[in-house]
């Protein structure tokens, strides 16, 4: 149940960021749900593979920043996978990752 709520909230964050950032485009809420699911799956698989060596190199001191950067990379990867989801630039992807992290902490 927690996964579904997190998924729906992250989709809401993605859709909300289209109104805040002009360089982010999501077609509709259904697309946002699918994109949020793919970002979550990419973070759980490929993101974990990227995070572990980076956390070892930084000795875990920069874990939050490593997580943000890796999530932003996964958002850009999801951007390449979907035609109805577009993020122009890395900074908007980083902002989306930061907002998702803040909302995740609040949840």
GIWO-V697140 format. One record per residue. N is the residue number from 1. BURIAL is b if it has 24 or more other C-alpha atoms within 12 Angstrom, else e. Layout:
<<N:BURIAL> <N:BURIAL>>
This chain:
<<1:e> <2:e> <3:e> <4:e> <5:e> <6:e> <7:b> <8:b> <9:b> <10:b> <11:b> <12:b> <13:b> <14:b> <15:b> <16:e> <17:b> <18:b> <19:e> <20:e> <21:e> <22:e> <23:e> <24:b> <25:b> <26:b> <27:e> <28:e> <29:b> <30:e> <31:b> <32:b> <33:b> <34:b> <35:b> <36:b> <37:b> <38:b> <39:b> <40:b> <41:e> <42:b> <43:b> <44:e> <45:e> <46:e> <47:b> <48:e> <49:e> <50:b> <51:b> <52:e> <53:e> <54:e> <55:e> <56:e> <57:e> <58:e> <59:e> <60:e> <61:e> <62:e> <63:e> <64:e> <65:e> <66:b> <67:b> <68:b> <69:b> <70:b> <71:b> <72:b> <73:b> <74:b> <75:b> <76:b> <77:b> <78:b> <79:b> <80:e> <81:e> <82:e> <83:e> <84:e> <85:b> <86:b> <87:b> <88:e> <89:e> <90:b> <91:e> <92:b> <93:b> <94:b> <95:b> <96:b> <97:b> <98:b> <99:b> <100:b> <101:b> <102:e> <103:e> <104:e> <105:e> <106:e> <107:e>>
